[in-house]
Amino acid sequence: MSETRSTTVLGAASAASAYALWGLFPLYFKAVAHVPAVEVLAHRIVWTLVLMAGVIALLRHWRRVAAVFTNRQLAGGLVLAAAVITVNWGVFIWAIAVGRVLESSLGYFINPLVSVVLGVVVLSERLRPLQWGAVALAAAGVGYQVVAVGVFPWVSLTLAVTFGVYGLIRKVITVDPTTGLFVETLVLAPVAAGYLVILAADGSGSMGPADWTTTALLLVSGPLTALPLLLFVTGAQRIRLSTLGLLQYIVPTGHFLLAVFAFGEAFTVHTLITFACVWAALGLYAVSAR
């Protein structure tokens, strides 16, 4: 296997693994749905930072971290990435907690289309005619769902756009996944930690000896956040953004199945039609990639 093909295979495997883990995320966030979404988000940021600090120390990558802050372009890119992913995390956590998992699923169905458009417009990537057909078919399915529901899908569109932009930023900036994630959470940590301190001070925080199950669940948010993000960035840096975008369909498929079969959300004919169009598009893309 050539080095180029080996790199592509590693990238695709990493991205697919990240998406599979994200597809199961509603199970975790349902388990902490009794905790306010903003508090869950703050814990997620803080414990991810703690974990990544240990990884950076183990790998002795402190010089790489310092180098980021001496490069305005890298630092600015990671600050922007941190802001975008925070919005994505917050909306997603809230949507799962209030029983809008199908809307999350729709958002991540739309996200690959955003990634494909960004790849073509920003990175000048090219698609084959059949690949354009796959994109059009998926767009038709998603468009049908939006029109049929009759409500502006702000949750879905926010998730789609923010994660698409995050993927683009992390693809174009030259920083390794470990250092990048550490810096992103480092930027966010002061606000997140300050908020948790305020909650602890007035006794309204959810973490503590009164509920060890919740405490353990909040602590594990760090590893659950870091692992798929590291896999995602590893994949994003090794494969085309358009390919990355279409692999993304693994996530909404997982969310859709959990929403219908685990959480009992309504399964309508509109959702069925959208789902069928998306998987038909994936089949067409797979044929075109041969």
Rosetta blueprint (number, residue, H / E / L):
1 M L
2 S L
3 E H
4 T H
5 R H
6 S H
7 T H
8 T H
9 V H
10 L H
11 G H
12 A H
13 A H
14 S H
15 A H
16 A H
17 S H
18 A H
19 Y H
20 A H
21 L H
22 W H
23 G H
24 L L
25 F H
26 P H
27 L H
28 Y H
29 F H
30 K H
31 A H
32 V L
33 A L
34 H L
35 V L
36 P L
37 A H
38 V H
39 E H
40 V H
41 L H
42 A H
43 H H
44 R H
45 I H
46 V H
47 W H
48 T H
49 L H
50 V H
51 L H
52 M H
53 A H
54 G H
55 V H
56 I H
57 A H
58 L H
59 L H
60 R L
61 H L
62 W H
63 R H
64 R H
65 V H
66 A H
67 A H
68 V H
69 F H
70 T L
71 N L
72 R H
73 Q H
74 L H
75 A H
76 G H
77 G H
78 L H
79 V H
80 L H
81 A H
82 A H
83 A H
84 V H
85 I H
86 T H
87 V H
88 N H
89 W H
90 G H
91 V H
92 F H
93 I H
94 W H
95 A H
96 I H
97 A H
98 V L
99 G L
100 R L
101 V H
102 L H
103 E H
104 S H
105 S H
106 L H
107 G H
108 Y H
109 F H
110 I H
111 N H
112 P H
113 L H
114 V H
115 S H
116 V H
117 V H
118 L H
119 G H
120 V H
121 V H
122 V L
123 L L
124 S L
125 E L
126 R L
127 L L
128 R L
129 P H
130 L H
131 Q H
132 W H
133 G H
134 A H
135 V H
136 A H
137 L H
138 A H
139 A H
140 A H
141 G H
142 V H
143 G H
144 Y H
145 Q H
146 V H
147 V H
148 A H
149 V H
150 G L
151 V L
152 F L
153 P L
154 W H
155 V H
156 S H
157 L H
158 T H
159 L H
160 A H
161 V H
162 T H
163 F H
164 G H
165 V H
166 Y H
167 G H
168 L H
169 I H
170 R H
171 K H
172 V H
173 I L
174 T L
175 V L
176 D L
177 P H
178 T H
179 T H
180 G H
181 L H
182 F H
183 V H
184 E H
185 T H
186 L H
187 V H
188 L H
189 A H
190 P H
191 V H
192 A H
193 A H
194 G H
195 Y H
196 L H
197 V H
198 I H
199 L H
200 A H
201 A H
202 D L
203 G L
204 S L
205 G L
206 S L
207 M L
208 G L
209 P L
210 A L
211 D L
212 W H
213 T H
214 T H
215 T H
216 A H
217 L H
218 L H
219 L H
220 V L
221 S H
222 G H
223 P H
224 L H
225 T H
226 A H
227 L H
228 P H
229 L H
230 L H
231 L H
232 F H
233 V H
234 T H
235 G H
236 A H
237 Q L
238 R L
239 I L
240 R L
241 L H
242 S H
243 T H
244 L H
245 G H
246 L H
247 L H
248 Q L
249 Y L
250 I H
251 V H
252 P H
253 T H
254 G H
255 H H
256 F H
257 L H
258 L H
259 A H
260 V H
261 F H
262 A H
263 F L
264 G L
265 E L
266 A L
267 F L
268 T L
269 V H
270 H H
271 T H
272 L H
273 I H
274 T H
275 F H
276 A H
277 C H
278 V H
279 W H
280 A H
281 A H
282 L H
283 G H
284 L H
285 Y H
286 A H
287 V H
288 S H
289 A L
290 R L
